[in-house]
Amino acid sequence: MVLSKKPDPLKNALEFERPIRALDLQIAELTETAHKANEDPAESAEIAALIEERDDLLDALEPELTLWQRIQISRHVERPVTSDYLDLLFTDVVELHGDRLFGDDRAIFTGFATLGDRRVMVVGHRKGRTTEERIACNWGCAHPEGYRKALRCMQLAERMGLPIITLINTPGAYPGIAAEERGQASAIAWNILEMSRMKVPIVSVVIGEGGSGGALGIGVCDRLLVMENSYYSVISPEGCASILWKDGARAEEAASALKLSGQFLAELGVADEILAEPRVGAHRDKKQAAETLGSAVRAALDVLSMLSVEELLAARSAKYRRIGDVVEVEQGPKNGDETRQH
């Protein structure tokens, strides 16, 4: 007789959130028991005490989260992904397939959708939930045909006068030989060029990982919004550590050196807004995270839709030209400090 191993209910929990998840399970079990007994869980002193204990842990942990812990949250297996936001925020979703050249890359979703009363084009990295979905989506690492599909659909939106919303969530574009043979770098470069001059508003949201050109391939925009526990960087921490020190295990050290935080992105002028998440991550309340994201995107589109095409393109160009401005202070021989901005 073969006994099946009981699944670990805390399997998906990160190490630092396991005490909180353990309390969640106790609360859920007691709540279910109360319902079966036709009792009101809200009147249970035991459940109320556990909820208070859990909320105290959340309040204590949230401000103490380290940079590396936030990156772990950005990759959380239960974190809301593009498909979750499509379900929670949008209606009348019609997916579009294929790049008309090679194939249909499932690592990138493209399609029409309605947000509130506004018809839009949604483009987003797709990671998948189950093992089978993740394999089919290549863990969100798109091939060139994915970026060509994205560009084809964004150009369609431009012809129809529809705003574009992109949801960024990838460790990077797929770096395999086949992708390079089919023109990975060229596909991303064309997207960057064409998005920079599209005549419709573009709002991009980093909902998880935002790594390298894989993120930038759908990330040129008028407004860049970043979820609180997401990162947007020229390279993933593991990739940086492998290049600098030949040791991917030093990823936490690399993350610190890269300053992978939303606050730093805002200070640099890369991110236009940091979107607050439920305590200790969007995976704890997907509906609340979606409402925050949806409100921010609608507000951004409301402002951008008031601009003429000329104003829109001029503001987009100015946004990217401002990134990287530095202030140099030089010590003059007689006149003291002189400040120059570049």
N, C-alpha and C positions, 0 to 999 in steps of 0.2 A: 504494500500500500504506500503510495507516494503522497505525502502531505504538501499542499501548496503553501508557499510562504506568504504570510499576511503582509499586504503592502504597508509601507511606512507612511502614516498620514502626514508626517512632517518632511517627506521626501523633497518637496519643492521649496522648502523654506531655506533662506539663507541662514548662516550660522548665527548671526547677531539678532535675527528676528524669530528664532525658534521659541524662546519663552513666550513671545506674544502669540505666535501661532498655536502653541499648546493651550493657551487660555481661550483662543478662538474656538478650538475644538471642544473644550469643556462647555463653553457657552452654547455652542450649536447642539451638543448632545442633550444638555439640560432643557434647552428650548424645545427640542423635538419631543422629549419625554413629557414636558408640560402640555404640549399640543395633544399628544395621544391621550392624556388624562383629562382633556377638555378644561385645562387650567390656563390662566393668563400668565405668560412668561414675565410680563411687566410687573406682576405682583410678587414674584419670587425674590426673596431677600438674598438667596444664594447666587442667583444669576446677576442681580444688581451688584453684589460685592465683587464678582468676577469681572464684570464690565468695568467697574471702577478701577480695579487692579490693572486690567489691560490698558485702559486709557492713561493711567499714570505711567505705565511703561512706555507707551507711545510718546507721551509728552516729554519724558526724560530722554528717550533715544533720539528723537527727531533733531534737536539742535546739536547733538553730539556726533552725528553721522560724519564719517571721514570722507575724503574725496574718493578713495578706493571703494568704500561701501556704496557710495552713490553710483559709481560706475557699475558695480554689481547689480544694483537695483535697475539700472538702465537695461540690463540684460536678463532680468528676472524672467523665468520661464512662464510665469503667469501675468507678466506685464501686458497691458492692452496693446495690440498691434493694429495694423491698418484695417484688417477685417473687422475688428471690434468697433473701431470708430465708424466704419461704414454702416454697421448695424445700429449703433447707438445715436448717430448724428444725422445720417443722410437717408433720404427716401428716393424712390424711383431710380434706383441704381441700375445702369445698363453697362455691363463690362464690354470693352472693346479688345480685340485680340490681334496679335501679329504685327510684324514690322514690314510686311509686304516684300521682304527680301530673303529672309532665312527661316524664321519661325516665330513661335509665341513663347516668350520667356516668362514663366510664372513667377519669377522673382520680383517682377514689377507689375502692379495692378494699374490699369488705365480704364477710365469709364466716365460716362455722364452720371450726374447725381444732382439731387436737389437739397440745398441747405437752407432751411427756413422757407422763404419764398423766392430764392435765387437759384437758377440753374447754373451748374458749374461743371468743370472738368476736374476729376480727381486723379492724381497720379501718386502712387505710393509704393514703397518697398514692401514686399510681402514675405514674411518669414515662415508662416505656417504654425500650427499648434501641435499636431501629432507628428510622430517620427516620419510617417509617410508623406505628410504635407511638407515637412521641412526638407526632406530629400528632394521632392518635386520642385520646391521653391529655392533650392540650393542655399538654404539658411539666409536668404535675403541678399545674396551676392550675385548681382545681375551680370549677364553676358552682354555683348554689344547689341544683340537684337532686342534686349530689354530696353536699352537706352534709345535705340532707334524707334521702337514702338512708342516709348514715352514722347519722343519728339514729334512723331507723326500725329499723335493724338493732341498734343499741345498746339500744333499748327492748325489742326482741325478746329480746336476751341477758338483760336485766334480768328479764323475765317468766320466763325459763327458769333464772334463778339462775346464769348463766355469767359468769365474769370477762371483762373487755374489755381487749384489748391494742391500742394504736394506734401506728402507725409514721408519724412525721411527716417529710415530705420535699417541701417546696414553697417556691418563692420568694414565694408569696402567692396568695390567691384571685384568680380571673380578674376583671379590673376593667372589662370591656367593657360597653357599653350594654345588650346583651341580658341579661347577668347581673344588672345593676342593675334592669332592668325586671321580672325574675322574682324579685326580693327577696333579693339577695345578703346585704346587711347583716342583714336579718331572719333569714335562715336561720342565719347564723353566731351571731347573738345567742341564738336559741332553743337551739342546740347547747350554748353556754356555760352557759345557765340549766339545761337539763335534765341535762347531765353533772354539774353541781355537786351534784345531789340524787339521782343514781342509787344504788340500794341494793346494787350489786355492786362489787367492786374494779376499779379502772381503773389500768393501768400504761401510760404513754406513753413512747416512745423517739424522740428526734430522731436520725434516721439520716443526715441530710444537711443540707439547708437547712430552716430553720424560720422562715419569714417572715410577719410580720403576722398579721391575723385568719385568713388561710388556714391557718396552723399552729394557732392557738388554737381553731379550729372543731372540731378533734378532739383538743385538748391539755389539757382540764381533767381532772385525774387525782389519784390518791392518791400516786403516785410518778412523778416525771419523771426519766428517765434520758437522758443526752446523750452521744452518741459523741464521742470526744476531738476529732476534726476536723470537728465540726458547729457550726452556730450557730443561735441561737433569739432572735429580735429583733422589735421592734415594726415594723421595716421593713427591706428589703434595703439593702445599702450603696449600690447604684446609685440606688434610690429616694430615700434620704436625701440623697445628693449632688445629685440633680436638684432637690429641694425647697429645700435650704439655699443652694446655690450656682449653681443652674440649669446644672449641668455634671455629667452622669453619669460623666465620665471621672475625677472626683475620688473615686471609690468607695473606693479604698484609704484615703484620708484620713478618709472617713466611717466606715469600718469601725473605724479606730483610735478615733475619737471615741465610737462606740457601744460600744466595748469588747466586741466580738463574740468572746468566748472562753468555753469551758466553765468555766474556773476562776472567772471573774468571776460567771457564773451561779450557781455553787455558793456563792460568798461572799455573794451577794445573797439566798440562800435560795430561788432559783427552781428550780435543779436539785438533785435529791436525790443523784445519783451521776454521776460522769464515767466512762465506759467506755473503757478503754484500747484502742487500735487497734494492728494490726501497724505496724512502723516505716514512717513516711512514708505512712500511709494504709491504710484497710480494703480498698482495691482490690488491694493486693499479696497479700492472703491472705484471701479471702472466707470460707473455712471457719472460720478462726480468729476472724474478726470475728463470725461468726454464733454460734460457741460462747460467746464472751464475752457477747454480747447475750442469748442463751438462758439462760445461767446466772444473769445478773442479773435477768431477768424472772421466772424460776422462784423465785428467792430472795425477790423482792418479793411475789409472789403467795402464797408460803408464809406470810409474816408477815401479810399483809392478810387472808388467809382465816381467820385465828384471831380476827379482830375481829367483834363483833356488828354489826348494821346501825347501831345507834345510835352505837357507838364509831367505826365507819368514817366516817359522815357528820360526826361531831364533829371527827375528826382532819383530814378533808378541808377543812372550813371553817377550822379553825385554821391549816392549812398556808398557805392563801391570805391569811388575815388577817395572818400574820407577814411576808409579802412587803411590802417598803416601809417597815418599821420603821427609824427613824433616831434617832440620839442627838444632841441639841443641847446644847452647852455654853455656859452663860451666865456672864458675869463679874459676880458680885454686888458691891455697893458696899463691903461690909465682910467678908462671910463667905467671900470667895474664889470659886472656881468651884463652880457648881451644875450638876448633870447631870440632864436630864430626857429620858425616852424616850417616843416617840410611835409 
